[in-house]
């Protein structure tokens, strides 16, 4: 897949449909933080952000969590700059020891759940007591998912979305709202 120029990215954004506004994203983020705090306060979890999509979500969620935690990241990809998933590739495993820990995995989107299922399996194989997952968005699809999230910010239609950490051909992760490609 070729990369997108700045001019092409501007056209994509102009033609895109707003799925969730910046305000709706903020409300969902606050609700999600409260749910996670309610479940994990007192557990001193290890929080693992899935790079690179979860960067925006993680950066805005962590200050809202009202409990002590340890933080690390993992990098697993099925997409790269493509618009559909491919083979799972581990770029970076957890650096922190997960053995005996409650682990919370943060990711931007749950599509088919294949990546999340692989992450959970790896974390549990490394000796975690429990592996929970929080996704900012969960896409509604017409088939069973390989894994489900314990915490979900927003439900999405089955369209190609971008913004709030999710990209389109490497662009627009930095948008505060969530958009869908026109015609998708």
C-alpha positions as CSV (number, residue, x, y, z in Angstrom):
1,X,0.0,0.0,0.0
2,X,1.3,3.4,-0.8
3,X,1.5,6.2,1.7
4,X,-0.9,9.1,1.6
5,X,0.3,12.7,0.9
6,X,-0.8,15.6,3.1
7,X,-3.1,16.8,0.4
8,X,-4.7,13.4,0.0
9,X,-5.1,13.2,3.8
10,X,-6.9,16.5,3.8
11,X,-9.4,15.3,1.2
12,X,-10.0,12.1,3.2
13,X,-10.9,14.1,6.3
14,X,-13.1,16.6,4.4
15,X,-15.1,13.7,2.9
16,X,-15.2,11.5,6.0
17,X,-18.2,11.1,8.3
18,X,-18.0,12.0,11.9
19,X,-18.9,8.9,14.0
20,X,-18.1,10.4,17.5
21,X,-17.4,14.1,18.2
22,X,-14.5,15.2,20.4
23,X,-17.1,15.8,23.2
24,X,-18.6,12.3,22.9
25,X,-15.0,10.8,23.0
26,X,-14.3,12.8,26.2
27,X,-17.5,11.6,27.9
28,X,-16.7,8.0,27.0
29,X,-13.2,8.3,28.2
30,X,-14.3,9.6,31.6
31,X,-16.9,6.8,31.9
32,X,-14.3,4.1,31.0
33,X,-11.8,5.5,33.5
34,X,-14.4,5.3,36.2
35,X,-15.2,1.7,35.3
36,X,-11.6,0.6,35.3
37,X,-10.9,2.4,38.6
38,X,-13.8,0.7,40.2
39,X,-12.6,-2.7,39.1
40,X,-8.8,-2.3,39.6
41,X,-8.4,0.0,42.6
42,X,-6.3,-1.8,45.1
43,X,-4.9,-4.3,42.6
44,X,-1.7,-2.4,41.6
45,X,-2.0,-3.7,38.0
46,X,0.6,-3.6,35.2
47,X,-0.9,-1.6,32.4
48,X,0.3,-2.5,28.9
49,X,-0.4,-0.1,26.0
50,X,-0.5,-1.7,22.6
51,X,1.6,0.5,20.3
52,X,1.0,2.5,18.2
53,X,-2.8,2.8,18.1
54,X,-3.3,2.9,21.8
55,X,-0.9,5.9,22.3
56,X,-3.7,8.6,22.3
57,X,-6.1,6.5,24.3
58,X,-3.4,5.6,26.8
59,X,-2.1,9.1,27.2
60,X,-5.6,10.5,28.0
61,X,-6.7,7.5,30.1
62,X,-3.8,7.1,32.5
63,X,-4.2,10.5,34.2
64,X,-7.9,9.7,34.9
65,X,-7.1,6.4,36.7
66,X,-7.3,6.8,40.4
67,X,-5.0,4.1,41.7
68,X,-1.2,3.2,41.6
69,X,-0.1,1.2,38.6
70,X,3.0,0.1,36.7
71,X,3.2,0.9,33.0
72,X,4.8,-0.8,30.0
73,X,4.0,-1.3,26.4
74,X,3.8,-4.0,23.8
75,X,3.8,-3.7,20.0
76,X,1.8,-6.3,18.1
77,X,0.5,-5.6,14.6
78,X,-1.8,-7.1,12.0
79,X,-2.3,-4.0,10.0
80,X,0.8,-1.9,9.4
81,X,-0.4,0.7,7.0
82,X,-2.9,-1.6,5.4
83,X,-6.7,-1.3,5.8
84,X,-7.3,-5.0,6.6
85,X,-5.6,-7.4,9.0
86,X,-2.8,-9.7,8.0
87,X,-0.4,-12.0,9.9
88,X,0.2,-11.2,13.6
89,X,3.7,-9.8,14.2
90,X,5.2,-9.2,17.7
91,X,7.4,-6.2,17.5
92,X,8.0,-5.8,21.3
93,X,7.0,-8.1,24.1
94,X,6.4,-6.7,27.6
95,X,9.6,-5.5,29.3
96,X,8.1,-5.6,32.8
97,X,7.7,-9.0,34.5
98,X,4.0,-10.0,34.2
99,X,4.3,-13.1,36.4
100,X,1.9,-13.0,39.3
101,X,0.4,-9.7,38.2
102,X,-3.0,-8.4,37.2
103,X,-2.5,-7.0,33.7
104,X,-4.6,-4.5,31.9
105,X,-4.1,-4.3,28.2
106,X,-5.1,-1.0,26.5
107,X,-5.8,-0.9,22.8
108,X,-7.6,1.5,20.4
109,X,-9.9,-0.8,18.6
110,X,-11.3,-4.3,18.8
111,X,-12.2,-5.6,15.3
112,X,-12.2,-9.4,15.1
113,X,-10.4,-9.9,18.4
114,X,-7.5,-11.9,16.9
115,X,-4.8,-9.6,18.1
116,X,-6.3,-9.3,21.6
117,X,-6.7,-13.1,21.8
118,X,-3.0,-13.6,21.0
119,X,-2.0,-10.9,23.5
120,X,-4.0,-12.4,26.2
121,X,-2.6,-15.9,25.5
122,X,1.0,-14.6,25.6
123,X,0.4,-12.6,28.8
124,X,-1.1,-15.6,30.6
125,X,1.7,-17.9,29.3
126,X,4.1,-15.4,31.0
127,X,2.4,-16.1,34.3
128,X,-0.1,-13.3,34.8
129,X,-2.8,-13.9,37.5
130,X,-5.3,-12.2,35.3
131,X,-5.3,-10.4,31.9
132,X,-8.0,-7.8,31.4
133,X,-8.5,-5.6,28.3
134,X,-9.8,-2.1,27.8
135,X,-10.4,-1.0,24.2
136,X,-11.6,2.5,23.4
137,X,-13.7,1.3,20.5
138,X,-15.4,-2.0,19.7
139,X,-16.4,-2.5,16.1
140,X,-19.7,-4.3,15.4
141,X,-19.1,-7.1,13.0
142,X,-21.3,-9.9,11.7
143,X,-19.3,-12.9,13.0
144,X,-18.1,-14.1,16.4
145,X,-15.0,-12.5,17.8
146,X,-11.9,-14.4,18.9
147,X,-11.8,-12.3,22.1
148,X,-13.9,-9.6,23.9
149,X,-12.8,-6.6,25.9
150,X,-13.6,-6.3,29.6
151,X,-14.0,-2.5,29.2
152,X,-15.3,-0.7,26.1
153,X,-15.4,3.0,25.5
154,X,-17.5,3.3,22.3
155,X,-19.3,0.9,19.9
156,X,-18.5,1.4,16.2
157,X,-20.3,0.5,13.0
158,X,-18.6,-1.9,10.7
159,X,-16.7,0.8,8.8
160,X,-13.1,1.8,8.4
161,X,-12.5,4.4,11.1
162,X,-9.7,6.8,12.1
163,X,-8.9,9.4,14.6
164,X,-8.2,9.2,18.4
165,X,-5.2,7.0,17.8
166,X,-6.6,5.1,14.8
167,X,-5.1,5.9,11.4
168,X,-5.9,5.8,7.8
169,X,-2.7,4.9,5.8
170,X,-0.6,6.3,8.6
171,X,-2.4,9.6,8.9
172,X,-4.9,11.3,11.3
173,X,-4.1,9.4,14.6
174,X,-4.0,12.8,16.1
175,X,-7.6,13.8,15.6
176,X,-9.7,14.3,18.8
177,X,-12.9,12.8,17.2
178,X,-13.6,9.5,15.4
179,X,-14.3,9.5,11.7
180,X,-15.2,6.9,9.1
181,X,-14.0,6.9,5.5
182,X,-16.6,8.1,3.1
183,X,-18.2,5.1,1.3
184,X,-16.8,2.5,3.8
